[in-house]
Amino acid sequence: MFDTIDNNNKAVAKWLLICCGLVFAMVVLGGFTRLTGSGLSMVDWRPLMGVLPPLGEAEWQRVFEMYQQSPEFRQVNAAFGVDEFKGIFWLEYLHRLLGRLIGIVFLLPFVYFLARGYIPLRHWPKYALMFVLGGLQGLLGWYMVRSGLVDVPHVSQYRLTAHLVLAFTIYAYMLWVAMSLLFPADGKAARHAWFGRAAALLALVSVTIVSGGFVAGLKAGKIYNTFPMMGDDWIPPNLMVLEPAWRNLFSNPVTAQFDHRLLAITTFVLIVIYWFRSRAAQLPQRARRAGNALLHTAILQVALGIAALLLAVPVVLGAAHQAVGMLLFTVTLFLVHALRRA
């Protein structure tokens, strides 16, 4: 009986991990879409009928004429013809297509596992919540795109960051449930003494990622492409020029980049300190491996961040920085999970 339960849990966990992998790919593809300026190429949203791309030149011309009514075409890409339009259309189309694929890959196995009893009825609401959050993410994505289709050909940094945060939330939720199935906690065991420190690191990594969302939304990586100083200053001018003062945190590109630098460096230093001190602690083997991976991933992320900044955020480096940021979040979450009952 217990072997059957374990096998059922493993099957459900593998399915969730596949979904996590697809969400990870979705976030990375979203980064490429944003960095290549492709996100506003599709000016309508058809959740069901938009599965197929334009078929034939007449259909391409119709879709291009719709794009010509957008502020991005009028203000940025007025020289585009149909062929240039196709170049930015495909990335956004693939991004939306992958979102639909994730919904299918989640829903069909969920129904199967529920029907076969792999998922107890008392647990189905938490899986249903995953599906609902995925649907809300699609709506939020379109809400974000619409902000760039009105007057200014740039999406709102608030909506872009909210879209990113919800993607990470869905990913973290599915990954936590999958890890709990693969590594069930001993109900008699207490939290490890280092759990709180790991949770604090996860919170700091998360805040740093949120600040990165505002950097991306404001295109703040295109300014002050020097390191460690910002131009000729440690604290740049125009840091608090907006009124009220709190708006600088979310609408001033100078402040957004300064905050992200400060948070990233602080996060990196604390990860290094955590790693050094944890070597002498009695950590479970899974947590010790996660701590080592955390240090290595943090070093890679800082290197990518500095390189992307110095080169004014080329597409490949920018997308790699976003991908490794998500990997850093993953490793930190794994560490927290390993210490929850030890």
Stockholm file with secondary structure:
# STOCKHOLM 1.0

chainA/1-342         MFDTIDNNNKAVAKWLLICCGLVFAMVVLGGFTRLTGSGLSMVDWRPLMGVLPPLGEAEWQRVFEMYQQSPEFRQVNAAFGVDEFKGIFWLEYLHRLLGRLIGIVFLLPFVYFLARGYIPLRHWPKYALMFVLGGLQGLLGWYMVRSGLVDVPHVSQYRLTAHLVLAFTIYAYMLWVAMSLLFPADGKAARHAWFGRAAALLALVSVTIVSGGFVAGLKAGKIYNTFPMMGDDWIPPNLMVLEPAWRNLFSNPVTAQFDHRLLAITTFVLIVIYWFRSRAAQLPQRARRAGNALLHTAILQVALGIAALLLAVPVVLGAAHQAVGMLLFTVTLFLVHALRRA
#=GR chainA/1-342 SS CHHHHHHHHHHHHHHHHHHHHHHHHHHHHHHHHHHTTCTTSCCCCCTTGGGSCCCSHHHHHHHHHHHTTSHHHHHTCTTCCHHHHHHHHHHHHHHHHHHHHHHHHHHHHHHHHHHHTSSCGGGHHHHHHHHHHHHHHHHHHHHHHHTTSSSSSSCCHHHHHHHHHHHHHHHHHHHHHHHHHHSCCCTTCCCCTTHHHHHHHHHHHHHHHHHHHHHHHTTGGGSCCCSSSBTTBSSCTTTTCSSSTTHHHHHCHHHHHHHHHHHHHHHHHHHHHHHHHHTTSCCCHHHHHHHHHHHHHHHHHHHHHHHHHHTTCCHHHHHHHHHHHHHHHHHHHHHHHHHSCC
#=GC SS_cons         CHHHHHHHHHHHHHHHHHHHHHHHHHHHHHHHHHHTTCTTSCCCCCTTGGGSCCCSHHHHHHHHHHHTTSHHHHHTCTTCCHHHHHHHHHHHHHHHHHHHHHHHHHHHHHHHHHHHTSSCGGGHHHHHHHHHHHHHHHHHHHHHHHTTSSSSSSCCHHHHHHHHHHHHHHHHHHHHHHHHHHSCCCTTCCCCTTHHHHHHHHHHHHHHHHHHHHHHHTTGGGSCCCSSSBTTBSSCTTTTCSSSTTHHHHHCHHHHHHHHHHHHHHHHHHHHHHHHHHTTSCCCHHHHHHHHHHHHHHHHHHHHHHHHHHTTCCHHHHHHHHHHHHHHHHHHHHHHHHHSCC
//
